[in-house]
Amino acid sequence: MNTNENLPEENFNPASCKNDVSGSFYWKTDYYHHDNAFTMQDFIENHLPNGFEVIFDDGSYAEVKQNSTNTIFSLDAKGNGDSFNHVVNWHVLR
């Protein structure tokens, strides 16, 4: 189940939020995430849509580039209350 704040679609798609410079992507898993780096990898592998390229990955922090616009976003992954609920906060860098 995905519930998103500031994002109009289920997938991470900050480009569709034309006036927003930051937001959050929430999701739940049936399996335990043992740390925030694991949460980031789960997000990248399962929720980052085509058209985004990971240009920096440092555990629970990553930067991605939207290929169609060259916009760079920072991503911070963390738990959202327990090890089965997760959030990635995104912010436009440039």
PEFENQUI-V787781 format. One line per field, one symbol per residue. ss: DSSP state (H for helix, E for strand, C for the rest). phi: phi as a letter, one per 20 degrees, with the letter a starting at -180 (. if undefined). A space follows every 10 residues. Layout:
BEGIN
ss=???
phi=???
END
This chain:
BEGIN
ss=CEEEECCCCC CECHHHCCCC CEEEEEEECC CCCCCHHHHH HHHHHHCECC CEEEEEEECC EEEEEECCCC EEEEEEEEEC CCCCEEEEEE EECC
phi=.dccdmdfcf egbfffdgde dbaccdbcce dfefafffff fffffdcffg nddfdbbcme dbccdeffcm fddeccdafc obeddcbded bfea
END
